[in-house]
């Protein structure tokens, strides 16, 4: 999102960030997929990675309120392994 996001609870300017998802090799950025989940024997869920929309989350520094958006033009973060 190009403009500042204001908290709907206390009207402070929110901070840009993301909520990590744990994987077998570390962490990755949450993603949104269209449709309903389809089970996969090997991977847990079948997913078409070309349909992934990264989830960007804003956090209010005053009250802690979180607001998430699936922004289609956002670049997903790379996987980060534990140090």
N, C-alpha and C positions, 0 to 999 in steps of 0.2 A: 504494500500500500504506500502510495507516495505522500499522502498527507498525514498529519499527526492524528492519533486516535485518542479521544478523550474518554476517561472513565465515566460510565453512566451512573455510578454510585456517588462519587465525590468530585467529579469534574477535573481531576488531575490528568496531566499528560502521561499516557501509558508507555512502557518500555517494550521494544521489540525483542522477541526471543522465540524459543521453540521448546517443545516437550520431547525428550528423547525416548525412544523405544529400545529396550534391550534385545539384542540378537545373540546368536551363538559366538560371534566374533567381536562383540563390543556393543556399540550403540549406533542408532540411526535416527533421523528425523521422522516424526510421525507422518503418515500419509493418509489420504482419503481416496477410496475407490468407489466407483458407481455400482449400483446394484446390490444384490444380497450376497453374503458370504457363501462360498462353495467349498466344502471340505476336500482336502487332499491328503492321501495316506502318508506321503513322504514329507510334505512341507506344512501341514496344518490347514492351510487355506490355498486354493488356487487363485492366482492373481496375474493379471496382465500388467507387467511393470510399465508399459507405455501408457497406461491409464492412470497412473499414480499422480495425484495432485498433492504437493507438500502442504502440510498444515503449519501455519505461522501463528504463534500465540503472543498476545500482548498482555503485560502484567502491570497493574497499578502499583506504583511504589508506596502509595499512602495506605490503601486498604487491602491490597493483595488480590483484588478481583482479576480473574483471567478471562480473556476473550479470544477465541480462536477463529481463524479464517482459512479456507482452502483456496489459496491463490494460484490460479492456473499458470501464471507467468513467472512464479517464484522458482528459483533454482534450489533443488534439495541439497541439504548439507551432506557432506561426505561422512562415511562411517567413522566413528571415533572409538578406538580401542581403549580399554582401561589401562591406566598407568600403574 
